[in-house]
Amino acid sequence: MSRLVCPRCALPERTCLCAEVNAQACPLPVVVLQHPQEARHAKSTVPLLQLALPGLQRIVAERMPPLPAPAQGRWWLLYPGENAADVDSQPGIRTDIGGLIVLDGTWRKTRLLRYLNPWLNTLPQLSFSRAPAGRYLMRKGPGGQNLSTLESVAHVLNALAPDFEPAHLHHLLACRVAQFRSYQTD
């Protein structure tokens, strides 16, 4: 017998988070290129981003054709690197950022996405140095890092558009983490 799933958030009905969503406009175009294996992962935070930021576009694929230019500025790739501009310490770059492309998957899978989509490597890169401590306690990255895609996007959008309210996204993530923690104690 299959579980009943909420048609809006795609979570099982008993874990539906729709009542917790406080949607807001995305201050600039955001496209998440999500590795297909990550899309099947129950702990992915991209579905929460889609609920809270209805304008966000998610593409589940290993390959994606180059995107048309945004209405203003140019696309930037949110990805750390030695040539990445730091959104926390270089406020002048904000005027050139017309949209963000975010890669979602394990570090290994995001490197694969960059390899399979070489045009991504021609984009200017954006990173951050002063993100708040990660609250995503369900998975850890290299060196114990645990900043989720949702937290990364929330931080960068708040840095680029001070009117953006990241607390709505953090609340959704806290609800989801609490759900997973409750399953561990059951």
Secondary structure, DSSP 8 states (H G I E B T S, - for coil): ----B-TTT-SBGGG--GGG------SS-EEEEE-HHHHT-TT-SHHHHHHH-TT-EEEESS--------SSSEEEEE---TT-EETTT-GGGGGGEEEEEEEES-HHHHHHHHHH-GGGGGS-EEE-S-------TT---GGG----HHHHHHHHHHHH-TT--THHHHHHHHHHHHHHHHHHH-
